[in-house]
Amino acid sequence: SFTASLYAKGTAKIAHKVGEEAVETVIVAMRGDKQKLAEESADLLYHLLVLWQVCDMPASEVYEVLADRHGEI
C-alpha cells in the first residue's frame, strides 16, 4: 500500500512530503480553487497523520495542545 511504502522510506521522507503538501495547499488556496483546496488539504492531512504515527504521536496529544491554547475543541 502507499502508506506502507511511506513507512519504508522513513521519517525524513514523510516529513518532506508534509512540507510539499503544505506548499501545494497554500498555492491552491491563493488561487481560490475550492475543489483543489479540498484535495490538497486531504493530502496534507493524510501525510501529517502518517507522520504523527511514525513519530508515535497520538492525535490526542495534538488535540490537547490545541485545547490548552484555544479552549475546548
Backbone as ProteinMPNN parsed JSONL, in Angstrom:
{"seq_chain_A": "SFTASLYAKGTAKIAHKVGEEAVETVIVAMRGDKQKLAEESADLLYHLLVLWQVCDMPASEVYEVLADRHGEI", "coords_chain_A": {"N_chain_A": [[0.838, -1.192, 0.0], [0.267, 2.368, -0.338], [0.707, 3.75, 2.028], [2.312, 1.937, 3.48], [4.564, 1.99, 1.847], [5.431, 4.591, 2.287], [6.118, 4.454, 5.034], [8.288, 2.704, 4.812], [10.171, 4.334, 3.645], [10.879, 6.074, 5.627], [11.074, 8.496, 8.366], [12.13, 11.034, 7.637], [11.533, 11.278, 4.885], [8.751, 11.184, 4.975], [8.208, 13.481, 6.475], [9.187, 15.352, 4.671], [7.301, 15.051, 2.621], [5.051, 16.068, 3.949], [5.771, 18.75, 4.077], [5.871, 19.368, 1.299], [3.182, 18.961, 0.589], [1.99, 20.908, 2.174], [2.919, 23.281, 1.012], [1.758, 23.025, -1.549], [-0.907, 23.16, -0.805], [-1.135, 25.773, 0.166], [-0.612, 27.194, -2.193], [-2.827, 26.508, -3.883], [-4.844, 27.524, -2.323], [-4.394, 30.248, -2.483], [-5.09, 30.65, -5.091], [-7.775, 30.336, -5.068], [-9.296, 28.1, -5.695], [-11.629, 26.028, -4.713], [-12.22, 23.25, -4.898], [-9.73, 22.09, -5.563], [-8.382, 22.967, -3.313], [-9.632, 21.461, -1.31], [-8.789, 18.916, -2.122], [-5.953, 19.085, -1.946], [-5.741, 19.73, 0.753], [-6.689, 17.39, 1.902], [-4.637, 15.65, 1.135], [-2.52, 16.819, 2.559], [-3.392, 16.522, 5.247], [-3.518, 13.716, 5.389], [-0.78, 12.97, 5.033], [0.301, 14.26, 7.258], [-0.968, 12.881, 9.341], [0.179, 10.35, 8.934], [2.83, 10.994, 9.486], [2.61, 11.698, 12.225], [1.962, 9.168, 13.204], [4.253, 7.591, 12.589], [6.041, 8.856, 14.192], [5.148, 8.196, 16.64], [3.158, 9.784, 17.811], [0.315, 10.434, 19.319], [-2.817, 11.551, 18.058], [-4.438, 12.644, 19.965], [-2.727, 13.976, 21.708], [-1.997, 16.2, 20.241], [-4.494, 17.395, 19.917], [-4.96, 17.999, 22.567], [-3.05, 19.983, 23.073], [-4.031, 21.963, 21.345], [-6.501, 22.437, 22.58], [-5.627, 23.444, 25.035], [-4.471, 25.813, 24.197], [-6.514, 27.177, 22.859], [-8.968, 26.81, 24.063], [-11.712, 24.557, 24.723], [-12.124, 22.026, 22.315]], "CA_chain_A": [[0.0, 0.0, 0.0], [1.009, 3.628, -0.367], [1.122, 4.053, 3.403], [3.445, 1.065, 3.796], [5.744, 2.467, 1.124], [5.907, 5.772, 3.005], [6.802, 3.984, 6.24], [9.554, 2.104, 4.418], [11.096, 5.408, 3.288], [11.344, 6.684, 6.865], [10.523, 9.735, 8.912], [12.562, 12.221, 6.877], [10.766, 11.35, 3.64], [7.365, 11.517, 5.328], [8.213, 14.901, 6.848], [9.355, 16.085, 3.415], [6.0, 15.036, 1.947], [4.184, 17.021, 4.655], [6.168, 20.071, 3.598], [5.418, 19.521, -0.087], [1.724, 19.092, 0.562], [1.656, 22.202, 2.771], [3.165, 24.303, -0.015], [0.725, 22.881, -2.576], [-2.17, 23.634, -0.215], [-1.074, 27.241, 0.188], [-0.705, 27.688, -3.571], [-4.194, 26.424, -4.397], [-5.675, 28.437, -1.522], [-4.212, 31.59, -3.034], [-5.763, 30.692, -6.39], [-9.208, 30.369, -4.828], [-9.947, 26.909, -6.247], [-12.088, 25.278, -3.544], [-12.092, 21.809, -5.111], [-8.31, 21.762, -5.434], [-8.02, 23.18, -1.913], [-10.094, 20.282, -0.585], [-7.926, 17.797, -2.492], [-4.62, 19.281, -1.367], [-5.89, 19.654, 2.205], [-6.788, 15.966, 2.225], [-3.277, 15.105, 1.022], [-1.746, 17.349, 3.684], [-3.822, 15.857, 6.479], [-3.102, 12.32, 5.309], [0.657, 12.859, 5.3], [0.526, 14.666, 8.64], [-1.367, 11.745, 10.183], [1.208, 9.316, 8.798], [3.994, 11.487, 10.231], [2.328, 11.517, 13.655], [2.005, 7.742, 13.508], [5.634, 7.113, 12.554], [6.714, 9.504, 15.329], [4.452, 7.74, 17.848], [2.479, 10.963, 18.355], [-1.145, 10.284, 19.233], [-3.564, 12.757, 17.708], [-4.993, 13.197, 21.202], [-1.76, 14.925, 22.276], [-2.107, 17.426, 19.449], [-5.773, 17.993, 20.283], [-4.808, 18.553, 23.919], [-2.329, 21.253, 22.922], [-4.982, 22.916, 20.767], [-7.488, 22.779, 23.61], [-4.951, 24.302, 26.021], [-4.208, 27.115, 23.582], [-7.682, 27.846, 22.293], [-10.202, 26.386, 24.705], [-12.215, 23.218, 24.383], [-12.376, 21.794, 20.881]], "C_chain_A": [[0.878, 1.249, 0.0], [1.525, 3.978, 1.024], [2.334, 3.223, 3.797], [4.711, 1.534, 3.091], [6.306, 3.734, 1.763], [6.678, 5.378, 4.259], [8.183, 3.441, 5.904], [10.604, 3.159, 4.083], [11.584, 6.185, 4.502], [10.767, 8.056, 7.168], [10.89, 10.96, 8.076], [11.762, 12.376, 5.591], [9.317, 11.735, 3.914], [7.267, 12.999, 5.69], [8.355, 15.78, 5.61], [8.026, 16.159, 2.657], [5.014, 15.984, 2.627], [4.503, 18.437, 4.177], [5.705, 20.341, 2.179], [3.92, 19.767, -0.152], [1.278, 20.42, 1.174], [1.822, 23.322, 1.75], [2.092, 24.243, -1.095], [-0.63, 23.389, -2.071], [-2.218, 25.155, -0.211], [-1.26, 27.8, -1.222], [-2.143, 27.643, -4.07], [-5.141, 27.312, -3.597], [-5.593, 29.853, -2.083], [-4.89, 31.744, -4.393], [-7.278, 30.708, -6.253], [-9.983, 29.186, -5.379], [-10.35, 25.994, -5.092], [-11.939, 23.77, -3.706], [-10.643, 21.36, -4.94], [-7.837, 21.948, -3.997], [-8.451, 21.991, -1.067], [-9.171, 19.095, -0.86], [-6.547, 17.913, -1.85], [-4.668, 19.228, 0.162], [-5.985, 18.204, 2.662], [-5.405, 15.312, 2.157], [-2.413, 15.546, 2.203], [-2.113, 16.645, 4.985], [-3.396, 14.394, 6.51], [-1.625, 12.179, 5.678], [1.004, 13.283, 6.721], [0.153, 13.537, 9.603], [-0.347, 10.617, 10.109], [2.459, 9.726, 9.57], [3.789, 11.321, 11.731], [2.481, 10.054, 14.042], [3.442, 7.231, 13.575], [6.449, 7.704, 13.711], [6.092, 9.121, 16.669], [3.804, 8.916, 18.59], [0.98, 10.773, 18.223], [-1.814, 11.611, 18.896], [-4.116, 13.43, 18.961], [-4.03, 14.188, 21.859], [-1.82, 16.258, 21.534], [-3.399, 18.151, 19.805], [-5.705, 18.628, 21.666], [-4.086, 19.894, 23.876], [-3.26, 22.323, 22.355], [-6.006, 23.371, 21.803], [-6.871, 23.71, 24.642], [-4.76, 25.71, 25.472], [-5.472, 27.896, 23.265], [-9.0, 27.479, 22.947], [-10.653, 25.045, 24.185], [-12.548, 23.114, 22.906], [-13.532, 20.846, 20.737]], "O_chain_A": [[2.071, 1.19, 0.298], [2.652, 4.449, 1.174], [3.28, 3.747, 4.385], [5.8, 1.484, 3.662], [7.52, 3.933, 1.78], [7.761, 5.902, 4.519], [9.144, 3.692, 6.632], [11.801, 2.905, 4.223], [12.594, 6.883, 4.422], [10.082, 8.675, 6.354], [10.047, 11.824, 7.837], [11.357, 13.485, 5.243], [8.726, 12.52, 3.172], [6.343, 13.687, 5.256], [7.719, 16.83, 5.512], [7.673, 17.208, 2.117], [4.222, 16.636, 1.947], [3.597, 19.226, 3.907], [5.2, 21.425, 1.886], [3.451, 20.662, -0.855], [0.284, 20.996, 0.732], [0.97, 24.204, 1.639], [1.57, 25.277, -1.514], [-1.401, 23.976, -2.829], [-3.242, 25.748, -0.551], [-1.988, 28.774, -1.414], [-2.635, 28.627, -4.621], [-6.135, 27.801, -4.136], [-6.594, 30.566, -2.149], [-5.226, 32.858, -4.795], [-7.989, 31.049, -7.199], [-11.205, 29.259, -5.517], [-9.515, 25.268, -4.552], [-11.571, 23.08, -2.755], [-10.365, 20.375, -4.257], [-6.998, 21.189, -3.511], [-7.703, 21.557, -0.191], [-8.812, 18.356, 0.058], [-6.038, 16.949, -1.279], [-3.734, 18.734, 0.793], [-5.423, 17.835, 3.693], [-5.049, 14.514, 3.024], [-1.67, 14.748, 2.774], [-1.234, 16.222, 5.736], [-2.96, 13.893, 7.547], [-1.265, 11.368, 6.532], [1.914, 12.717, 7.326], [0.874, 13.272, 10.565], [-0.042, 9.993, 11.125], [3.079, 8.895, 10.234], [4.686, 10.857, 12.434], [3.059, 9.737, 15.081], [3.808, 6.52, 14.512], [7.433, 7.108, 14.149], [6.469, 9.66, 17.71], [3.888, 9.027, 19.813], [0.428, 10.932, 17.134], [-1.416, 12.663, 19.396], [-4.245, 14.653, 19.005], [-4.472, 15.14, 22.5], [-1.705, 17.32, 22.146], [-3.407, 19.371, 19.975], [-6.317, 19.668, 21.91], [-4.475, 20.834, 24.57], [-3.273, 23.457, 22.834], [-6.333, 24.555, 21.885], [-7.516, 24.663, 25.08], [-4.876, 26.688, 26.21], [-5.504, 29.121, 23.383], [-10.059, 27.815, 22.417], [-10.026, 24.471, 23.294], [-13.173, 24.004, 22.328], [-13.919, 20.51, 19.617]]}, "name": "protein", "num_of_chains": 1, "seq": "SFTASLYAKGTAKIAHKVGEEAVETVIVAMRGDKQKLAEESADLLYHLLVLWQVCDMPASEVYEVLADRHGEI"}
